[in-house]
Amino acid sequence: MSRTHTSAPTHAWRAYLLIALLSACGAPGTDPGDDGPDDPGPDPGDVIDRDPTGPAELPPARAPERLSAQQIHASLQVATGQTWAGFEDAAATLGRPDYTQTTEEGRQMSVAFETLVGDAARATCRAAITADRALEVDDEARAILRGIDVDAPDADARRANLRRLILRFHGHEVIADDDPRVTPWLELLDAPIEPTDVSRTATAADVEAVRWEALCVGLATHPDFLTY
């Protein structure tokens, strides 16, 4: 039997052909000269039209909240220098919990609340004016009538004291005399005396004192004093 022998050159030729075919069929993108995609992306120096922070989302504004019963009592004492004697009787109506039937502080505005606050303001302001008039020498110790001579009212002294009281009661620092926050209070100081106060105004000094008392009551019942 005769056998056919394949020569060595034939094997070498086949191996070379196989290598060539494998090279030609290689996966795209495997070329050593291929450095990546044609688009390199945005230049780091380019300005991108985009807001990095996004739209502002502000929380809703908090509505003013009135003072608690205890805060009203303490604030009047600080502002006028006087303690309201009727506080304990009125505390529940002003919203103080008794921890028997109620455990939460009441902060609702009501007719009863406004009435009691008015009573408290009139009582403490009247007591403050009486105390101030007795302090004729120690002017710095006065709560309401500081720098005021009720026997000889002075326009400049009035304005200076009014600015001080607006800061004391409402926390607003007023510098200019023509500030719109000053005008209504100055008008109150020149307003006619209430008929119920005529019996307390035997002299011109009494009239001036009653006017400052009315101004004190107005400041103490104003929303800027009762809310925060």
C-alpha positions, 0 to 999 in steps of 0.5 A, spaced: 500 500 500 502 506 498 502 512 502 501 520 501 506 524 505 505 531 506 511 535 505 513 540 511 513 546 506 505 545 505 504 545 513 508 552 513 504 555 508 497 553 511 500 555 518 501 562 515 495 562 511 491 561 518 495 567 521 493 571 516 486 570 516 485 571 523 489 577 523 484 580 517 478 577 522 480 581 528 474 585 532 473 592 530 477 597 535 482 592 537 487 596 532 493 599 537 492 605 533 485 606 535 485 611 541 478 611 542 472 614 540 472 620 535 468 625 540 472 627 546 467 630 549 466 637 551 472 641 553 473 643 560 473 650 559 467 650 555 461 654 559 455 649 560 448 652 559 446 648 566 444 651 573 448 647 578 443 649 584 437 648 580 430 652 582 430 655 589 425 652 593 423 656 599 419 654 605 413 657 606 413 664 611 411 662 618 405 666 620 405 670 626 404 667 633 401 670 639 404 670 646 402 665 651 399 667 657 405 667 661 409 671 656 404 676 656 404 677 663 412 677 663 413 682 657 408 687 660 412 687 667 419 688 663 416 693 659 412 697 664 416 695 670 409 693 673 406 686 675 399 685 673 395 683 679 389 680 675 393 675 671 392 669 675 384 670 675 385 671 667 390 666 665 386 660 663 382 665 659 388 667 656 390 660 654 394 657 660 393 650 660 390 647 667 393 640 666 386 637 668 382 639 662 387 642 658 394 640 657 396 645 651 397 652 651 391 656 647 394 661 642 387 663 639 385 671 638 378 672 641 374 678 644 375 675 651 383 675 649 383 682 647 379 685 653 383 682 658 389 684 654 386 691 654 385 690 662 392 688 663 395 694 659 391 699 662 392 697 669 400 696 668 401 702 664 397 707 669 401 704 675 407 705 671 405 713 670 404 713 677 410 710 679 414 715 674 411 721 677 413 719 684 421 719 681 422 726 679 429 726 681 431 719 678 429 720 671 433 713 669 429 709 673 422 711 670 419 706 665 415 710 661 416 718 662 423 718 662 426 725 660 419 727 660 417 733 664 409 733 665 409 740 667 412 743 661 412 738 655 417 739 650 417 736 643 424 734 642 423 730 649 417 727 646 420 724 640 426 722 643 422 718 649 417 715 643 423 712 639 425 709 646 418 706 647 417 703 640 424 700 641 422 698 648 415 695 647 416 693 639 423 692 638 424 697 632 429 701 632 427 708 630 432 713 628 428 719 624 423 723 627 419 723 620 419 715 620 412 713 619 412 708 625 412 715 629 407 719 626 401 715 629 403 715 636 405 723 636 398 724 634 396 720 640 399 724 644 396 730 642 389 727 641 383 729 646 383 726 652 377 721 653 371 723 657 372 717 662 379 720 664 377 728 665 376 726 672 383 725 673 386 731 669 385 737 674 392 740 671 395 740 665 401 735 668 395 730 669 393 731 662 400 730 659 401 724 664 394 721 661 396 722 654 403 718 655 398 713 659 394 712 653 400 711 649 403 706 653 396 702 653 396 703 645 403 700 645 402 694 649 396 692 645 399 693 638 400 686 634 407 688 634 407 687 642 403 681 642 405 677 636 412 674 634 
